[in-house]
């Protein structure tokens, strides 16, 4: 159990990865530029975080053309959604623990 | 627990902020509300002028004006009201699009994304239904109910659309619906209702939003 949690924490430990997942939880198929503009990151930076999430199997991507421009959009997989919800529960638990300590 | 105490809480706040930013269109400028309101006031003034020129004073018969003899301006009420409506609609849309694109450009946001589409769609459905409803009332001769009905449907459209944009739009919608419901019992005061609902309320709302979010 401990192993699973630390693995979760790693995938969501970065602000940008957390941001991407938050956005994909409320919206199906968000495109790259939308993610980039809302998170205020560079293309390369975002791409590496997306790759990390993709490697975990948390997101999937779709490439298509809008007019002549290539467009890549992303969606959270069921596995990604479940992991994110677990992460939220985990955060909540920590907060409750801290409340208890005070 | 060695982590800083506010770390998980801050993460949750970040998540909340991100979700909100993704699911809401926040580019609508308050100035577009002011612009739409001014066009509505101009349209109402034109209509009032038309009624006065036709020998009617006051509001009591505003939409019932169906004269036996031709209007001195040479336009039948149907033609005049339609032109007036087109003028107000075109003006409101133009100022809405202008100020909103200007704001998006200043903030570097994309304007035509899935969010805008969803906002427009949720606005359009009640508006379209309301438009057809009002045309049908025109067709059957219930002129007095047209003005309150437009306000009610417009307010419902705003309430429906408020899910996808600033929550403040919800309250503007409520005001429009309340005004429309009130107006159902004061048939013949349609022009005054329109002036308040589409003119004054828009300008008030637009200014509030402008000072709240854009300065």
Contacts between the chains, C-beta under 8 A, distances in Angstrom:
chain1	res1	chain2	res2	distance
A	15	B	14	6.6
A	18	B	11	6.4
A	18	B	14	6.3
A	18	B	15	6.4
A	18	B	18	7.7
A	19	B	14	6.8
A	19	B	18	4.8
A	22	B	14	7.4
A	22	B	15	4.4
A	22	B	16	8.0
A	22	B	18	3.8
A	22	B	19	5.1
A	22	B	22	7.3
A	23	B	18	5.5
A	23	B	19	7.0
A	23	B	21	7.7
A	23	B	22	4.1
A	25	B	19	6.5
A	26	B	19	4.7
A	26	B	22	5.3
A	26	B	23	4.6
A	27	B	22	5.1
A	27	B	23	6.4
A	27	B	114	7.1
A	29	B	114	7.6
A	30	B	22	6.9
A	30	B	114	7.9
A	31	B	113	7.9
A	33	B	110	6.7
A	34	B	22	7.9
A	34	B	110	6.6
A	34	B	113	6.0
A	37	B	108	6.9
A	37	B	109	6.6
A	37	B	110	6.7
A	38	B	18	7.1
A	38	B	21	5.5
A	38	B	22	6.6
A	39	B	18	7.9
A	88	B	12	7.5
A	88	B	15	7.4
A	91	B	8	4.3
A	91	B	11	5.8
A	91	B	12	5.5
A	92	B	8	8.0
A	92	B	12	7.8
A	94	B	1	7.2
A	94	B	3	7.8
A	94	B	8	4.4
A	95	B	8	5.2
A	95	B	9	5.8
A	95	B	12	7.5
A	97	B	1	6.8
A	98	B	1	6.7
A	98	B	5	5.7
A	98	B	8	7.8
A	101	B	1	7.5
